[in-house]
């Protein structure tokens, strides 16, 4: 079994948020570190003593300065690679109908974007190939993020 599909390994738990405003989601551009320049949903490590859902809400506020204006739903599980370890990102979705985005130092850009446009640009096969030039891990993360977005889109069609 290849290591990308071996779920018996230990993963570091992280959480992310598909913050929705109308039909758009919020994406942030990484300013430095792992995958600098990549546009992704807000997210980060689950701190000791908090649930993944609490972490997703906290990271949304820390990274973008906004908070959910309604319920928060678990919509996807996304394996990632970074910081020298395997990560498992629990991805949540919420409405964020209020507040202006205020970026943290971790990000250099923010955009509310149609998820299908995000998929076709930042998560496309071409984007994956471009990230593969810097590292195989980065291409894996683009592919996994695309799979997570597809799960979110499926949830939107059937549950929202």
C-alpha positions as CSV (number, residue, x, y, z in Angstrom):
1,X,0.0,0.0,0.0
2,X,1.4,3.4,-0.9
3,X,2.0,5.8,1.9
4,X,-0.4,8.4,0.5
5,X,-3.3,6.0,1.2
6,X,-2.1,4.3,4.4
7,X,-4.6,5.6,7.0
8,X,-3.0,3.5,9.7
9,X,-0.3,6.2,10.2
10,X,-0.5,8.9,12.8
11,X,-1.6,12.3,11.5
12,X,-1.4,15.8,13.0
13,X,-4.9,17.1,13.3
14,X,-5.7,20.5,11.6
15,X,-9.0,22.2,10.7
16,X,-10.2,24.5,7.9
17,X,-13.3,26.5,7.1
18,X,-15.3,27.0,3.9
19,X,-16.6,30.4,4.9
20,X,-19.6,31.2,2.7
21,X,-21.0,34.6,1.8
22,X,-23.8,34.2,-0.7
23,X,-22.6,31.7,-3.3
24,X,-18.9,32.6,-2.7
25,X,-16.3,31.1,-0.4
26,X,-13.3,32.9,1.3
27,X,-9.8,32.0,0.2
28,X,-6.6,33.4,1.5
29,X,-3.1,33.7,-0.1
30,X,-0.3,32.3,2.1
31,X,2.3,35.0,2.7
32,X,5.2,32.7,3.8
33,X,6.2,29.2,4.8
34,X,4.6,26.1,3.4
35,X,3.2,26.7,-0.1
36,X,3.8,30.4,-0.1
37,X,1.5,32.0,-2.6
38,X,-1.1,29.2,-2.5
39,X,-4.7,30.3,-2.1
40,X,-6.6,28.2,0.4
41,X,-9.4,28.3,2.9
42,X,-8.6,29.6,6.4
43,X,-7.3,26.9,8.7
44,X,-4.6,25.6,11.0
45,X,-3.5,23.3,13.8
46,X,-5.9,22.1,16.5
47,X,-4.6,23.4,19.8
48,X,-4.6,21.2,22.9
49,X,-7.9,21.3,24.7
50,X,-10.0,22.4,21.7
51,X,-12.1,20.5,19.3
52,X,-11.5,20.6,15.5
53,X,-14.6,22.6,15.1
54,X,-13.4,25.2,17.7
55,X,-10.1,25.3,15.9
56,X,-11.7,26.0,12.5
57,X,-13.8,28.9,14.0
58,X,-10.7,30.2,15.9
59,X,-8.5,30.0,12.8
60,X,-11.2,31.8,10.7
61,X,-11.2,34.7,13.2
62,X,-7.4,34.8,13.6
63,X,-6.6,34.7,9.9
64,X,-9.5,36.7,8.5
65,X,-11.1,38.6,11.4
66,X,-14.6,37.2,10.7
67,X,-16.8,34.7,12.6
68,X,-19.7,32.3,11.6
69,X,-23.1,33.9,11.5
70,X,-24.9,30.6,11.7
71,X,-24.3,26.9,12.2
72,X,-21.0,25.1,11.5
73,X,-21.0,21.8,9.6
74,X,-18.3,19.2,9.1
75,X,-18.2,18.7,5.3
76,X,-14.9,17.1,4.3
77,X,-11.7,15.3,5.5
78,X,-8.6,16.3,3.6
79,X,-5.2,14.6,4.0
80,X,-2.3,17.0,3.6
81,X,1.5,17.1,3.9
82,X,3.5,19.8,5.5
83,X,5.9,20.8,8.3
84,X,7.6,17.4,7.9
85,X,4.5,15.4,8.8
86,X,1.2,14.1,7.5
87,X,-1.8,16.3,8.4
88,X,-5.5,15.4,8.5
89,X,-7.6,18.5,7.9
90,X,-11.2,18.4,9.0
91,X,-13.0,20.9,6.9
92,X,-16.1,22.8,8.1
93,X,-18.6,25.1,6.3
94,X,-20.4,28.1,7.7
95,X,-22.2,31.2,6.6
96,X,-20.2,34.4,7.2
97,X,-22.7,37.1,6.3
98,X,-21.2,39.9,8.3
99,X,-17.9,41.7,8.8
100,X,-15.0,42.8,6.7
101,X,-12.0,40.5,6.2
102,X,-8.9,41.6,8.1
103,X,-5.8,39.6,7.2
104,X,-3.3,38.3,9.7
105,X,0.4,38.4,9.0
106,X,0.2,34.8,7.7
107,X,-1.6,35.9,4.5
108,X,-1.1,38.5,1.8
109,X,-4.4,38.4,0.0
110,X,-8.1,37.5,0.4
111,X,-10.9,36.9,-2.0
112,X,-14.5,35.9,-2.0
113,X,-14.7,33.6,-5.0
114,X,-17.2,31.2,-6.6
115,X,-16.0,27.7,-5.6
116,X,-16.2,26.4,-9.2
117,X,-13.9,29.3,-10.3
118,X,-11.6,28.5,-7.4
119,X,-11.5,24.9,-8.5
120,X,-10.9,25.7,-12.1
121,X,-8.0,28.1,-11.4
122,X,-6.2,27.4,-8.1
123,X,-7.0,23.7,-7.9
124,X,-6.8,22.7,-11.6
125,X,-4.7,20.0,-13.1
126,X,-2.5,22.8,-14.4
127,X,-2.1,24.3,-11.0
128,X,-1.2,20.9,-9.5
129,X,1.5,20.5,-12.2
130,X,2.9,23.9,-11.5
131,X,3.1,23.2,-7.7
132,X,4.7,19.8,-8.5
133,X,7.7,21.7,-9.8
134,X,8.4,22.9,-6.3
135,X,7.6,19.7,-4.4
136,X,5.6,16.5,-4.8
137,X,4.1,17.3,-1.4
138,X,2.7,20.6,-2.8
139,X,1.1,18.8,-5.7
140,X,-0.4,16.3,-3.3
141,X,-1.9,19.2,-1.3
142,X,-3.4,20.8,-4.3
143,X,-5.0,17.5,-5.3
144,X,-6.3,16.8,-1.8
145,X,-7.6,20.4,-1.5
146,X,-9.5,19.8,-4.8
147,X,-11.0,16.6,-3.4
148,X,-12.0,18.4,-0.3
149,X,-13.6,21.2,-2.3
150,X,-15.5,18.6,-4.3
151,X,-16.9,17.1,-1.1
152,X,-17.9,20.6,0.0
153,X,-19.6,21.2,-3.4
154,X,-21.5,17.9,-3.0
155,X,-22.6,18.9,0.5
156,X,-23.8,22.2,-0.9
157,X,-25.9,20.4,-3.5
158,X,-27.5,18.0,-1.1
159,X,-27.5,19.4,2.4
160,X,-27.4,23.2,2.2
